[in-house]
Amino acid sequence: MTFALETAAHPEGLRRVAIDPVSRVEGHGKVTLLLDEHNRIQQARLHIVEFRGFEKFIEGRPYWEVPVMVQRLCGICPVSHHLAAAKAFDRVIGATPVSASANAVRRLMHYGQLMQSHALHFFHLSSPDLLFGFDSEVAQRNIVGVAQAHPDIAKKGILLRKFGQEVIRITAGKRVHGTGAVPGGINKLVTQEERDTLLRDLPQMLQWAQDAVDIAKALHAQNPALYNNFGSFQSNLMSLVRPDGAMDFYDGVLRVRDATGKILFDGVEDQRYLDLIEEEVRPWSYMKFPHLRSLGNALGWYRVGPLARVQNCDFIPSERAEVERQAFVAWGHGSLVHASLAYHWARMIEMLHCVEVIGELLNDPALLSGDLLTQGVRQRSGVGIIEAPRGTLIHDYDVGDDDLVTRCNLIVSTTHNNQAMNEAVRSVARDYLDGHELTEGLLNHIEVAIRAYDPCLSCATHALGQMPLEVTLLAADGTQLDQVQKSSLGEITRS
């Protein structure tokens, strides 16, 4: 992480502090803080500064190419985009439901994806902060430092992720950017040898996943004041649930709870998500701000991901994870848990659930034999919704009679959490930075808050209308000759 304290006065007489880039997240972002002469926080914002135009350059492509194309959004969660797109185009070609074999293979692929992504985030990206402390030495605060000080923990994290990646390789053809899912089904089954290889390692993975939950739970018990209050604020929660209220990462209906736990919406079908959600654009970020239509942008924003899913479902349909979910819920003493750091505990409960589900799926005979493809009555549009590692992921497409995509809208997990991450930045800045002389350790507190959401900024950057742009012209000696800015509204200013 680097940070810059700019001594030049802001136009409003405030100083600007920039954390640029935010480290140990997927993609590029920065945080800006505006401070007065007494180091009081006047404004705190998370800016997404990279732009990716997937929603536009997918237009005009044959629909069957899209499930492979969209996973290039990200190298960490490609399977989620691959499957969400495939589910959307299942609707387009009338393949609903897909065959039992396609459903089993896709689910196995997806739960392997969640497992490896959760292991990566907790052990590689967040454990240095959690194990060493937010103010610890920068040179130690990384996965190498964890491996040196806690070799057993690092080993478990690496091998848990490796197992998840092997599940993906077997079902999708490659660990990253595979091609296993196609509109209407899948292109390969799992062989008996592949299944048996995974089954041999499963008991060890199950124990290590349980150990990971125990680590996260112990961290909360050791410092309940920190874990209950750091980046804590109330919000609505949204996720998919199974029709019977169970946790389900691959399919289901949308459910929303308010901050008190009351269910606001339930049973919303994936094809009707626009009845529930709308998006807002703000000029200082490439990432949109979704909210519930009925509540508006001030009250209707919400959180998604592990913290939402573990509390939004009625139960987890696997034995060990359900026991751990009940312990998590009990931590709230009758109220929802709203602290940002609780994402880590919830995330490890989900990883344990993934290992349990993988074990169930590996014993499903549909993995080894059955129909690969299904088709039915052709439609002009389709929506695919899935629970990606970071939260609810929506793919929405229109397709012409010539099989070319005419419209694409993606609302990714990190976009849903955009307002929440900004709230977390403001909360931590107010509680830890306000009125203090800023140090690297204090600024890292803000990064810790952002990392709790496991943001994938590469996935989340889209733009509506014109692209904001800044161009600076420098002479050979580095002297600035000219600078031009274009706003998202197309207004041009020169400094």
RAWO-V342294 format. One record per backbone hydrogen bond with DSSP energy under -0.5 kcal/mol. CO is the residue of the C=O (numbers start at 1). NH is the residue of the N-H. E is the energy in kcal/mol with one decimal. If there is no record, write none. Layout:
BEGIN
co->[CO/CO]
nh->[NH/NH]
e->[E/E]
END
This chain:
BEGIN
co->[2/4/4/5/6/10/14/15/16/17/18/18/19/21/25/26/26/28/28/29/29/30/31/32/33/33/34/34/35/36/39/40/43/45/45/47/47/48/53/53/54/56/58/61/62/62/63/63/65/65/66/69/70/71/77/78/79/80/81/82/83/84/85/86/87/88/89/90/91/92/93/94/99/100/101/102/103/104/105/106/107/108/109/110/111/112/113/114/115/116/117/118/119/119/120/120/121/121/122/126/126/127/128/129/133/137/137/140/142/143/144/145/146/150/151/152/153/154/155/156/157/158/159/160/161/162/163/164/165/166/167/168/169/172/180/182/184/185/191/192/193/194/195/196/197/198/199/201/202/203/204/205/206/207/208/209/210/211/212/213/214/215/216/217/218/219/221/223/224/225/226/229/230/230/231/236/237/239/240/241/242/245/245/246/249/253/254/255/256/256/257/258/262/262/265/267/268/269/270/272/272/273/273/276/278/280/282/286/288/289/291/292/292/295/296/300/301/303/305/305/306/307/308/309/315/315/316/318/319/320/321/322/323/324/325/326/327/328/328/329/329/330/332/336/338/339/340/341/341/342/343/344/345/346/347/348/349/350/351/352/353/354/355/356/357/358/359/360/361/363/364/365/365/367/371/372/380/382/384/386/386/388/391/393/394/395/396/397/398/398/400/403/404/405/407/409/410/411/412/413/415/415/417/418/419/420/421/422/423/424/425/426/427/428/428/429/429/433/439/440/441/442/442/443/443/444/445/446/447/448/450/450/451/455/455/456/457/458/460/461/469/471/472/473/473/475/479/482/483/484/485/486/487/488/491/493]
nh->[20/6/18/7/16/13/10/35/6/33/4/20/31/2/27/457/458/49/50/21/22/47/19/45/17/35/42/43/15/39/435/36/34/32/47/30/49/286/56/57/58/59/61/405/65/66/66/67/68/69/70/72/73/74/81/82/83/84/85/86/87/88/89/90/91/92/93/95/94/379/376/96/103/104/105/106/107/108/109/110/111/112/113/114/115/116/117/118/119/120/121/122/123/124/124/125/125/126/127/129/130/131/132/133/136/140/141/142/146/147/148/149/150/154/155/156/157/158/159/160/161/162/163/164/165/166/167/168/169/170/171/172/173/179/187/185/374/182/195/196/197/198/199/200/201/202/203/205/206/207/208/209/210/211/212/213/214/215/216/217/218/219/220/221/222/223/224/227/228/229/230/232/340/341/340/303/257/255/248/253/245/314/315/242/387/241/268/239/264/265/237/261/258/264/256/269/254/272/273/275/276/276/277/293/291/289/285/462/290/280/278/295/296/299/300/292/236/238/308/309/310/311/312/313/247/317/318/322/323/324/325/326/327/328/329/330/331/331/332/332/334/333/335/338/233/342/343/344/345/346/347/348/349/350/351/352/353/354/355/356/357/358/359/360/361/362/363/363/364/365/367/368/369/190/102/186/399/397/395/388/393/391/388/386/411/384/409/382/406/407/403/63/400/60/398/396/412/394/416/417/290/418/421/422/423/424/425/426/427/428/429/430/431/432/433/433/434/436/443/444/445/445/446/446/447/448/449/450/451/452/453/455/454/26/457/460/461/461/462/52/486/484/474/481/482/478/475/473/495/471/493/469/490/466/487/485]
e->[-1.0/-0.7/-1.9/-0.5/-0.5/-3.1/-2.6/-2.7/-1.9/-2.8/-2.1/-0.8/-1.9/-0.6/-0.8/-2.6/-0.9/-0.7/-0.7/-0.6/-2.4/-3.5/-2.9/-2.3/-2.9/-0.5/-3.5/-1.2/-3.1/-1.9/-3.0/-1.6/-2.5/-2.1/-0.6/-2.5/-0.7/-1.6/-1.4/-2.2/-1.4/-1.1/-2.0/-2.6/-1.9/-0.7/-0.9/-0.5/-0.9/-2.0/-2.9/-2.0/-2.0/-1.4/-1.1/-2.6/-2.7/-2.4/-2.3/-1.9/-2.7/-1.9/-2.3/-1.5/-1.2/-1.2/-2.0/-2.8/-0.8/-3.7/-2.7/-1.5/-2.5/-2.2/-2.6/-2.4/-2.3/-2.3/-2.4/-2.6/-2.8/-1.9/-1.8/-2.4/-2.0/-2.4/-2.3/-2.6/-2.1/-2.3/-2.6/-2.5/-2.1/-0.7/-1.5/-1.3/-0.6/-2.1/-1.9/-0.9/-1.9/-3.1/-1.7/-1.7/-1.4/-0.9/-1.6/-2.4/-1.9/-2.4/-1.8/-2.4/-3.5/-2.3/-2.4/-2.1/-2.2/-2.4/-2.5/-2.5/-2.0/-2.1/-2.1/-2.0/-2.5/-1.9/-2.0/-1.9/-2.5/-2.3/-1.8/-3.4/-1.7/-2.6/-2.0/-2.7/-1.4/-2.0/-2.4/-2.6/-1.9/-1.7/-2.3/-1.7/-0.9/-0.9/-0.6/-1.9/-2.5/-1.9/-2.4/-2.5/-1.9/-2.2/-2.1/-1.8/-2.1/-2.2/-2.2/-2.7/-2.4/-2.1/-1.5/-2.0/-2.3/-1.3/-0.5/-2.2/-2.0/-1.4/-2.6/-1.7/-0.8/-0.8/-0.6/-2.4/-2.4/-2.7/-0.5/-2.7/-3.1/-3.5/-0.8/-3.4/-3.1/-2.3/-1.9/-1.8/-2.9/-1.5/-2.4/-1.7/-2.9/-0.5/-2.6/-0.6/-2.9/-1.9/-1.5/-1.8/-0.5/-1.4/-2.2/-2.1/-2.4/-2.9/-1.3/-1.6/-0.5/-1.4/-2.3/-1.0/-1.7/-0.7/-2.4/-1.7/-0.9/-2.3/-0.6/-3.1/-2.5/-0.7/-2.1/-1.7/-2.1/-0.5/-1.7/-2.1/-1.7/-2.0/-2.4/-2.2/-1.5/-2.1/-2.8/-2.1/-1.2/-0.5/-0.6/-1.3/-0.5/-1.8/-1.6/-0.6/-0.9/-1.3/-1.9/-1.4/-0.6/-2.5/-2.6/-1.8/-1.8/-2.1/-2.0/-2.1/-2.1/-2.5/-2.0/-2.0/-2.6/-2.8/-2.0/-1.7/-2.9/-2.3/-0.6/-0.9/-1.9/-0.6/-1.9/-1.2/-1.1/-2.3/-0.5/-1.7/-3.1/-2.5/-2.5/-1.0/-2.9/-1.3/-2.2/-2.0/-2.1/-2.9/-2.5/-2.1/-2.4/-1.2/-1.9/-2.3/-2.8/-3.3/-2.0/-1.8/-0.6/-2.5/-1.8/-1.5/-0.6/-1.6/-2.7/-2.0/-2.4/-2.4/-2.3/-2.3/-2.6/-2.5/-2.5/-2.4/-2.2/-2.7/-0.7/-1.4/-1.5/-2.3/-2.4/-2.0/-0.8/-0.9/-0.6/-0.9/-1.2/-2.6/-1.8/-2.0/-3.1/-1.5/-1.5/-0.6/-2.2/-1.5/-0.7/-1.2/-0.6/-0.5/-0.8/-0.9/-3.2/-2.6/-0.5/-3.2/-1.5/-2.0/-3.2/-3.1/-2.3/-2.7/-2.6/-2.4/-1.9/-0.8/-2.7/-2.9]
END
